[in-house]
């Protein structure tokens, strides 16, 4: 079980189900989850942070690392730059989204970042819909549905 690293209102049952898919997944599938999660959250929030130069560079180095064309160090540095953007963000929702992006990019370095990204997605939902467990469950269900749909990639 991947330990949650941040405090938030969550659906433990759905997170545990999500964790079982994550545990069995390849690093490439975890990275694909991170990228799709970010795209989903950008669509949900309407934020344009995905177009920041450091974010675009982070995605590029993450993909290069998965293709063995970049070093782990480069991925870590790209993630740190995105987390620095998060620290500078004045809007808490934008800050949470940048944290999701930073961890999604870092999944190329270590697959555990996929679960951390999913937790920060829930933090974003907590901020957008305070004390709304149904909103949390809806987001976790989106994540779980993604894994249920995509796990065939790891079985072929």
Buried (B, 14 or more C-beta within 10 A) or exposed (E): EBEBEEEBBBBEEBBEBBBEBBEEBEBBBBBBBBBBBBEBBBEBBEBEBBEBEBBEBBBBBBBBBBEEEBEEEBBBBBBBBBBEBBEEBEEEBBBBBBBBBBBBBBBBBBBBBBBBBBBBBBBBBBBBBEEEEEBBBBBBBBBBEBBEEBEEEBEE
